[in-house]
């Protein structure tokens, strides 16, 4: 199992970008709101991330959580976010658009590709996994000339979608990069590589980092419903990234 592979780390902070680069990642996917699957990060975050790391910077272009059926207003937001991300040094932009019927929205996707206009690479994110026919969707993305697609094979995790992922890797056959992602960890990574054989893998590789705050009001939470811990952050762990990198 010595085949080379690309390693992309999904993250939401400059500190995590630096740790991913230190650990040997090929690329980071910079997002905000990872709890919702990732939305567009702030311009300041993109700018400082670009200043701090020399590896490939992919920027999420997603105006909100939820589905991937976007209004005209949302599409215009995405167009402007694409411009802003590229102007601030993004090497790749990441987006995904579907029709109400669950197919790749070729018209709107083509419109965003025209906005990119060859200025950077393009990844279609896991909107792909909730499309109604993955093989048809992959054919559409190949036809439109996208660079990568992030997918778990239409299942909750890469292991569960491994059979479909193998089919997609074969179908892609060098015409688009299949990047397997979701549910990858150190316990299953070697098995996933054997079973899937994808040229790229996407993961978080994070560990909890405790806040240095000394005074803590444990009665108040800034989030709602799930009350996430206020004094522990999830941040990319350079040692974990290095472990994946050295599995070649």
PLY file of the C-alpha trace (Angstrom):
ply
format ascii 1.0
element vertex 248
property float x
property float y
property float z
element edge 247
property int vertex1
property int vertex2
end_header
0.00 0.00 0.00
2.63 2.50 -1.12
0.48 4.51 -3.58
0.82 8.25 -3.15
-2.24 10.18 -2.05
-3.21 13.78 -1.39
-4.14 14.72 2.17
-6.68 17.51 2.75
-7.55 18.73 6.24
-10.92 20.31 6.93
-10.67 23.11 9.49
-12.03 26.41 10.74
-9.16 28.52 12.08
-5.75 29.96 11.26
-4.23 28.00 14.15
-5.51 24.79 12.58
-4.18 25.84 9.16
-0.71 26.22 10.65
-0.93 22.86 12.41
-2.09 21.12 9.22
0.83 22.58 7.27
3.26 21.62 10.02
1.95 18.05 9.96
2.50 17.66 6.22
-0.96 18.20 4.72
-1.09 18.90 1.00
-4.10 21.18 1.32
-6.50 22.70 3.83
-10.20 23.31 3.33
-10.94 26.49 5.29
-14.51 26.85 6.54
-16.62 28.46 9.20
-19.40 26.66 11.12
-18.13 23.10 10.88
-21.09 22.01 13.02
-23.28 22.77 9.98
-20.91 21.09 7.57
-18.97 24.25 6.78
-19.88 27.71 5.49
-17.84 30.53 3.96
-15.11 31.82 6.32
-14.53 35.51 6.97
-12.27 37.54 4.70
-9.92 38.21 7.58
-9.56 34.49 8.24
-8.79 33.83 4.56
-6.23 36.63 4.43
-4.34 35.62 7.56
-4.46 31.92 6.64
-2.90 32.77 3.28
-0.18 34.77 5.00
0.61 31.97 7.43
0.75 28.87 5.23
2.42 27.98 1.95
0.39 24.88 1.10
-2.74 24.82 -1.06
-5.62 26.82 0.41
-9.15 25.71 -0.48
-11.96 28.00 0.66
-15.55 26.91 1.24
-18.15 28.91 -0.69
-21.45 28.15 1.07
-23.70 31.00 2.22
-25.63 28.97 4.82
-26.16 25.54 6.30
-28.99 23.30 5.18
-29.74 22.14 1.67
-27.98 23.01 -1.59
-30.91 24.55 -3.47
-29.93 28.19 -3.70
-31.94 31.32 -4.49
-30.78 34.05 -6.86
-29.71 36.19 -3.92
-27.66 33.32 -2.49
-26.08 32.63 -5.86
-24.98 36.25 -6.13
-23.49 36.03 -2.64
-21.54 32.95 -3.76
-20.27 34.76 -6.85
-18.97 37.66 -4.77
-17.46 35.29 -2.19
-15.64 33.47 -5.00
-14.11 36.76 -6.17
-13.15 37.73 -2.62
-11.57 34.36 -1.85
-9.53 34.27 -5.05
-8.41 37.89 -4.61
-7.11 36.92 -1.16
-5.09 33.99 -2.42
-7.36 30.95 -2.49
-5.93 28.18 -4.68
-9.26 26.31 -4.76
-12.88 27.22 -4.13
-15.33 24.62 -2.87
-19.05 24.64 -3.62
-22.00 22.41 -4.54
-25.41 23.13 -6.02
-28.38 20.81 -6.61
-31.77 21.09 -8.28
-34.99 20.52 -6.34
-35.04 17.04 -7.85
-31.65 16.15 -6.40
-29.50 16.39 -9.52
-26.42 18.52 -10.11
-27.64 21.99 -10.99
-25.67 22.29 -14.19
-26.91 25.78 -15.01
-25.97 27.35 -11.67
-22.76 25.32 -11.36
-21.71 26.51 -14.82
-22.47 30.07 -13.79
-20.12 29.78 -10.80
-17.48 28.14 -12.97
-17.72 31.12 -15.33
-17.18 33.36 -12.32
-14.05 31.40 -11.39
-12.93 31.73 -15.01
-9.89 29.49 -14.58
-8.39 31.61 -11.79
-8.20 28.65 -9.39
-9.23 25.02 -9.02
-12.76 23.94 -8.10
-13.95 21.18 -5.77
-17.59 20.06 -5.65
-18.32 19.28 -2.00
-20.56 16.66 -0.36
-23.71 18.10 -1.86
-22.73 15.35 -4.30
-23.57 12.72 -1.67
-27.20 13.82 -1.38
-27.79 13.89 -5.13
-30.19 11.26 -6.45
-27.79 9.38 -8.76
-24.10 9.52 -7.91
-22.82 8.04 -11.15
-24.90 10.47 -13.21
-23.76 13.32 -10.97
-20.12 12.37 -11.47
-20.62 12.32 -15.24
-22.06 15.84 -15.02
-19.09 17.11 -13.01
-16.61 15.49 -15.40
-18.45 17.04 -18.34
-18.29 20.50 -16.74
-14.57 20.18 -16.04
-14.39 20.38 -12.24
-11.11 19.38 -10.62
-12.28 17.35 -7.60
-15.33 15.96 -5.88
-15.48 15.28 -2.14
-17.62 12.25 -1.36
-18.37 9.51 1.15
-20.04 7.42 -1.55
-23.49 8.70 -0.60
-23.36 7.18 2.88
-22.82 8.57 6.41
-19.15 7.54 6.31
-16.49 6.47 3.83
-16.46 2.92 5.21
-20.18 2.55 4.63
-19.85 4.03 1.15
-16.69 2.13 0.18
-18.35 -0.03 -2.49
-19.80 2.99 -4.30
-16.55 4.89 -3.84
-14.65 2.14 -5.66
-17.10 2.49 -8.56
-16.67 6.25 -8.59
-12.87 6.01 -8.55
-13.05 3.68 -11.57
-15.54 5.95 -13.35
-13.41 9.04 -12.68
-10.37 7.36 -14.23
-8.16 10.46 -14.19
-10.89 12.77 -15.51
-11.68 14.20 -12.07
-10.12 13.57 -8.65
-12.22 11.56 -6.21
-11.49 12.76 -2.68
-12.89 10.39 -0.05
-14.03 12.04 3.15
-16.23 11.65 6.23
-15.60 9.41 9.21
-11.90 8.80 8.54
-9.72 8.26 11.60
-6.48 6.54 12.55
-8.28 3.25 13.28
-9.81 2.88 9.84
-7.55 4.84 7.48
-5.41 1.94 6.26
-8.49 -0.18 5.66
-10.20 2.65 3.78
-7.19 3.12 1.53
-7.15 -0.62 0.73
-10.87 -0.80 0.05
-11.38 2.51 -1.78
-8.10 3.31 -3.54
-8.90 7.00 -3.89
-6.16 9.45 -4.92
-7.09 11.91 -2.11
-8.50 11.82 1.43
-10.21 14.50 3.50
-10.43 14.55 7.31
-10.35 16.80 10.38
-7.39 15.29 12.33
-8.35 17.37 15.36
-7.88 17.18 19.10
-9.47 19.19 21.92
-7.55 22.26 23.04
-8.53 23.73 26.40
-9.06 27.45 26.81
-6.52 29.43 28.88
-9.41 31.36 30.48
-9.08 31.39 34.27
-12.42 32.97 35.15
-15.30 30.88 33.82
-19.03 31.46 34.05
-20.31 27.93 33.49
-23.97 29.03 33.63
-23.93 30.87 30.29
-23.56 29.45 26.79
-23.16 31.35 23.53
-24.64 28.50 21.47
-28.13 27.09 21.82
-29.83 23.72 22.08
-26.71 21.53 22.35
-24.72 23.91 24.58
-21.23 23.17 23.22
-18.42 23.59 25.77
-17.24 27.20 25.91
-13.73 26.48 27.20
-12.62 23.70 24.86
-11.88 24.18 21.16
-11.43 21.56 18.47
-8.18 22.27 16.64
-6.10 20.39 14.08
-3.38 18.30 15.70
-0.11 18.45 13.71
0.96 15.07 15.08
-2.24 13.46 13.79
-1.77 15.02 10.36
1.80 13.74 10.30
0.59 10.24 11.16
-1.73 10.20 8.14
0.94 11.72 5.90
3.42 9.01 6.81
1.05 6.13 5.99
2.34 6.11 2.39
0 1
1 2
2 3
3 4
4 5
5 6
6 7
7 8
8 9
9 10
10 11
11 12
12 13
13 14
14 15
15 16
16 17
17 18
18 19
19 20
20 21
21 22
22 23
23 24
24 25
25 26
26 27
27 28
28 29
29 30
30 31
31 32
32 33
33 34
34 35
35 36
36 37
37 38
38 39
39 40
40 41
41 42
42 43
43 44
44 45
45 46
46 47
47 48
48 49
49 50
50 51
51 52
52 53
53 54
54 55
55 56
56 57
57 58
58 59
59 60
60 61
61 62
62 63
63 64
64 65
65 66
66 67
67 68
68 69
69 70
70 71
71 72
72 73
73 74
74 75
75 76
76 77
77 78
78 79
79 80
80 81
81 82
82 83
83 84
84 85
85 86
86 87
87 88
88 89
89 90
90 91
91 92
92 93
93 94
94 95
95 96
96 97
97 98
98 99
99 100
100 101
101 102
102 103
103 104
104 105
105 106
106 107
107 108
108 109
109 110
110 111
111 112
112 113
113 114
114 115
115 116
116 117
117 118
118 119
119 120
120 121
121 122
122 123
123 124
124 125
125 126
126 127
127 128
128 129
129 130
130 131
131 132
132 133
133 134
134 135
135 136
136 137
137 138
138 139
139 140
140 141
141 142
142 143
143 144
144 145
145 146
146 147
147 148
148 149
149 150
150 151
151 152
152 153
153 154
154 155
155 156
156 157
157 158
158 159
159 160
160 161
161 162
162 163
163 164
164 165
165 166
166 167
167 168
168 169
169 170
170 171
171 172
172 173
173 174
174 175
175 176
176 177
177 178
178 179
179 180
180 181
181 182
182 183
183 184
184 185
185 186
186 187
187 188
188 189
189 190
190 191
191 192
192 193
193 194
194 195
195 196
196 197
197 198
198 199
199 200
200 201
201 202
202 203
203 204
204 205
205 206
206 207
207 208
208 209
209 210
210 211
211 212
212 213
213 214
214 215
215 216
216 217
217 218
218 219
219 220
220 221
221 222
222 223
223 224
224 225
225 226
226 227
227 228
228 229
229 230
230 231
231 232
232 233
233 234
234 235
235 236
236 237
237 238
238 239
239 240
240 241
241 242
242 243
243 244
244 245
245 246
246 247
